[in-house]
Amino acid sequence: MASWIPYALLSALFAALTTIFTKIGIRGVDSDLATAIRTVVILLLTWGIALARGATAGLPALTQRTWVFLVLSGLATGASWLCYFRALKLGPVTKVAPVDKLSVALSLLLAAAFLGETISVRGALGAGLILAGTLVLVWS
């Protein structure tokens, strides 16, 4: 098994738990406030881990290009979370979560367009199945 697979599976598990915890936690709360609270928790957790592991020693070596793309990534993550929390506030998990997971198919397309990665026939089929599955789940 490739070394990244356990982490990817744990990521999926934690993302699923995030959805359920969020849906329960945003009852009676503004979704933007809920996102802000979640972001503070993530900020404290990740900086705590980085400090504990000594990862912050690499800060001086970061290039301007790295900073630009990490900041862009942070902005995209923030926009994603704000939209996701609002969607969960307004809609059911059974409809919102599948649409959110269209990000998998979109990532394949964007990786091909911007990173020059190739999409295999199996990859394209998988992306198509994700799209089809999303349509089935949302419009059922």
KACORKA-V30855 format. One line per field, one symbol per residue. phi: phi as a letter, one per 40 degrees, with the letter a starting at -180 (. if undefined). psi: psi as a letter, one per 20 degrees, with the letter a starting at -180 (. if undefined). burial: 1 if it has 24 or more other ideal C-beta (glycine too) atoms within 12 Angstrom, else 0. A space follows every 50 residues. Layout:
phi: ???
psi: ???
burial: ???
This chain:
phi: .ccccdccccdccccccdccccdcccdgbccccccccdccccdccccccc cccgccccdcccccccddcccccccccccccdccccccccbcdcbcdccd ccdccccccccccbbgccbcccccccccccccccccccbc
psi: pqhighhgghggghgghggghggghjojqphhgggggghgggggghhggg ghijhihighiprhgggghhggggggggggggggggghhhrqhihgghgh iihgghhgghhgghijqqorghggggghhggghggghhk.
burial: 00000000000000000110011001000010011001000000000000 00000000000000000000000000000010011011100010011111 1111100100000000000000000010011001000000
